[in-house]
Amino acid sequence: MERESPRSDSWNPPFSKRGRMSTYRQAFAGISSRFEAPYGHRVYEVHVLPVRNDDGEIFAGMTITQEITERKQSELALQNALQLLNLHIDTTPLAVVQWDCHLCVTRWSSAAEKIFGWLAEEVIGKYIQDLHIVYEEDMTAVAEVSDRLLSGQEAQIIQYNRNYTKDGRVIYCEWYNSSITNEEGSVTSVLSLVLDVTERIQAEKALRQSELMVTEERAQALERERAARIELERASRMKDEFLAIVSHELRSPLNGILGWSRLLRTRKLSPEKIEQALESIERNAQAQTQLIEDLLDISRIIRGNIRLLVRPTKLIPVIQAALDTVRPIANTKSIQIISRLNFDIGLVSADPERLQQVIWNLLSNAVKFTPEGGRVEICLEQVETNVQIQVIDTGTGISPEFLPYVFDRFRQADATTTRNQGGLGLGLAIVRNLVELHNGKVSVASPGEGQGATFTVQLPLLATYSTLTPEEPLIQRQTAWDTKVQIKGLKILAVDDEPDTREFLKTALEQYGAIVTTAASTREALKLLQLVKPDVLLSDIGMPNEDGYALIRQIRALSSEQGGNVPAAALTAYTRQSDRLQALTAGFQIHISKPIEPIQLLKIVATLAGNNSN
């Protein structure tokens, strides 16, 4: 038996005297004992065994003691490590899931409970196929990873897949899977660390979507920039073409005007040639006038400054006046003009002069594009509550590609230098705008090139036209008044800083018996006003030093005896609506645009003289 230590009090109770006696009694009773006994800083493992003789009888007890201090320290360290590991497992945001070799859950951490929603007791002992945790479309990939891990093909696999939570939500997870093997190298289990990356995936998706949107917006911006550049280039090209056409259309009449003027100055032309020269000069001057009027009208359209003097209007006189204007041109080309007019058509609310401009534009356009010997037809009829005017020609027609652009500004089917017809491509744009200002519609139809065209204008009828008095267009009225103009003996003061204009006014009016005095400036006009005592004043607006507005204001400040009430007309090249209003506000009775026809000049003078009391 081993010797009792002198420090027996520091031993565990089994090593105390009483404890030893108890273990010995057990030994003599045939019971073996094993226990650990700390002694100071050491730990011992004690075995107490019964000792038997040859007859099997117990005759003694034997004690075997072994120091196990290092082993106990290792076990304690392992225990602490396991406790620390479990603490980390319980506190880490990573879910810890352990599976056996049959993919049955053996560990389910608290983080797994938070991520997936199932408690450990609901999951442990269940197989992966029973959990319904894997998204259907990802099942195949998960099975492949499991096979590679359990077969030992790979020891670690990182996998990304979608999973279901207990409440049916779909989440995105990253699985860090590791196989665990025994000493023989056989896989005994799989440890999975799971990170919920749903927010990250959603953020990445949002970022990709944002990047995609930015890319699309950039592409759209580039496309808009490209389209804008193309449009700018097209506009620049159209501008260049337009300027070239304007230059051509201005220079061509000028060539005839200047050429014939210089030939006339030679005084070597026969009477027939002189008449031809005068007709050519007049025709080309009218062409230039129309060109300028179209440019001014399109400028007013762009700025929205066109104003209509609307009144109840009968269409027959308007159409006939337009026909009278265009018929001479048609006759030179042997073009037959046919009128099919319903004389019972009611009135429309319209500006007669502007409406006549519409019809004249359509007729002249038809005549221009109809070859010699062709036919132009104008029809007037009622369609439901509208008046319908149609201009039908047998001309060159319009290609289907150009039809949508017929009424666009500065657009011509042929804008090349080899085109057969002149013009700026403004007439039909003006037509559309004027018709729309009358609350009407205009359209065009053509079977194709060489097959003619039909232009249709529809205007609303006046519902109560029977009680209204129709107005005739200005040109129609002028034609009726030609023989009634009486200005003989009228004293007229004409003010203009341009000598040619002064001479034209003087000559034109004196031919009809008027007494004309001219002035080149406002100051000179004020002096002559007191001397001449004119019946009518004609004044330019744009003059050096003091303009026509200053002149009329100073005149209106005079007394009646001094000529302050003299009837006055502003005869000017300033033709905007604002210019007209400014002239009337300043004190003129009428605003007339240059150039002016002699007959129109006579009528204006006669009208002003007849209204002398105003």
Helices and strands as residue ranges (DSSP letters): G 8-10, G 13-15, H 17-28, E 33-39, E 42-52, E 58-67, H 69-91, E 95-100, E 105-108, H 110-116, H 120-123, H 128-131, G 136-138, H 139-150, E 156-164, E 170-181, E 187-196, H 198-265, H 271-303, E 311-313, H 315-332, E 336-341, E 348-350, H 352-368, E 375-383, E 386-393, G 403-405, H 427-437, E 441-445, E 453-460, G 465-467, H 474-481, G 482-484, E 491-495, H 499-510, E 515-519, H 522-532, E 536-539, H 548-556, E 568-572, H 577-586, E 590-593, H 598-610
